[in-house]
Amino acid sequence: MKSRNFGILTSISWNSNGWSGPATKEDVSKSNYEWVKENHRMVEDLNFAYTIYPAEPDGTFIAYTPMLDRKPSEEESKYVEIVFFRSLNYHINQNLIVGFYAFPEIGRFIRKAEHEIYRRYEEGGNVKSKTEHIVRFDNPIPVSDTIVKSFKYLPEGKKLGQQGFNYLHYDNVLRILDRASILNPDDQKLKSIKLKFLTEYKGI
C-alpha cells in the first residue's frame, strides 16, 4: 500500500563538525532545542561518526534525534525502512536533509561499544542501523515548506515538522533519494541503497 509509513523525516541540531565530533560552542548556543542550550552540549554529536568510532557488537551504529524521544507507535512505524535527518544550518538559515539511516531500528539504545568519547554521551540514542546502511550527504538537500510541496517530499497536505517529525510514504522516500543521487552522483553506497528500495520494495 502506497500510503504506508515507509520512512521518517526527523530533525537534529546543526553540528559544524558534520556530526562526527563535538559541536562548536556557537552550534550549541544557536540550537533550536532548549535542552541543548541549557546543558551546553548535544546528544546527536556523533550521529555520522560511524567511520571514526567503533560500532556496536552487532555491527550497528547509534544515532539520536530529540524528535524520537517518544517512540513512534508500533502500528504506525512497523513498515519504516529509512530515517532521514534534517537540520537547520544557521550559517545560511537553510533547512537541509543531511543524511539517513536505512533499515533502522527505533527504540532506546545504550552503547555497548567502548571508546573514551562515548563517556560523554551516556544517554545513547534512539535510532540505529548497520554501518553499511548509514549515509551522510556531501551535498545535503535543501528543504522548506515550499520545496517539499513542489518536489512532493512529504505526503500531500503535510508540512515540515508537523507533530515533531514527518512520516513518509514510499513515493516520498524515492523522491528524496532521487534528489540525493542528483546532488551526490559519486556516492556508491547511496546508489546501492536506492537500488535496493527500487527493486525489493517496488509496488508496495
Helices and strands as residue ranges (DSSP letters): E 7-12, H 25-29, H 34-39, G 44-46, E 60-63, G 66-68, H 74-77, E 82-89, E 94-102, E 105-109, G 116-121, E 125-130, G 131-133, E 134-143, H 145-151, G 162-164, E 166-168, H 170-183, H 188-200
